[in-house]
Amino acid sequence: MTLIDLQISLFLFGNLYILHKKVFIIIISYNGEKWLQKNLESLQQSNYPIQVLVVDNHSTDNSVAIIESFTNIQLIKSDANLGFGKANNLGIKEALKQEADYVFLLNQDTWVFPDTIGSLVLVAESNKKYGILSPLHFSNDATVLDENFNTYWNRKTNEISENIDEVPFVNAAAWLIPKHVVEQIGYFEWMFQHYGEDRNYVNRVVFHDYKVVIVKASKICHDRTIVRNFKKDMLQSKFQILNAILNVNHSLFKSYWNGFISVFGLPKYFFKYYSLLQSLELFFSLLGYFIGLKIKVFSILKTRSSYK
């Protein structure tokens, strides 16, 4: 056997080994009939063998009927809207129960390409310290990068290779997480209702010396329009403060200090979008929320300790 023959044999054996890794796609659906057909059809075209599990958050539109039209997709129906984190916890637990090697968390308003999953798994298998792997996120034209994703990518801290960039954070529209990472880090924090769960999870992943990486050979399309909404921004601001306080990469004192600074910084930031009256409303609401978290310091300590 020549050297070239040996290299080809090793390459084929390696890919065959990787193909035996069981990947569960976990999608949280909620009134997503606008996107689900395209999302689920794109997954049917995956070059990498996958299993798809959808947790429906008590949709009131045609979402469940669309999901059930795909006979090879597992569906968990929730009796209530659990939000992003808690619903994903249901899906992840079920996937691990069925011996998943990887879970791929995917938003309902996205679609993938045939090589999206395989490209991520190939990189994940190359380094066990990759805790979260994300593809590139394009907008719905499949040409321009998603605006928020581009912001996260521009904050990269390390170019690991031509194909892999390390980042401090990337949103959870498309996360590949290895089984051993979930077993060590745990599940999404129940204290977050809908926003902020992904940042909290990233903080915990980083605390345990795993890397958050973007794989440039892999991509998805994210069909969304970002619109300002005062109630949504207020809720996200509260959870940003909670994230600061729960961040175990800092001491408890520094975490509370960072949260306190956000009480003033967030209304200042949103003043360019909202009136003075709304900005003041946001400030006093955040101040009250922060004081409440100060009073619950022992509960905060217990939660932070559970991450270590």
Buried (B, 14 or more C-beta within 10 A) or exposed (E): EEEEEEEEEEEEEEEEEBEEBBBBBBBBBBBBBBBBBBBBEBBEEBEBEBBBBBBBBBBEBBBBEBBEEBEEBBBBBBEEBBBBBBBBBBBBEBBBEEEBBBBBBBBBBBBBBBBBBBBBBBBBBEEEEBBBBBBBBBBBEEEEBBEBBBEBBEEBEEEBEEBBBBBEBBBBBBBBBBBEBBEEBBBBBEBBBBBBBBBBBBBBBBBBEBBBBBBBBBBBBBBBEEEEEBEEBBBBBBBBBBBBBBBBEBEBEEBBBBBBEBBEBBBEBBBEEBEEEBBEBBBEBBBEBBEEBEEBEEEBEEBBEEBE
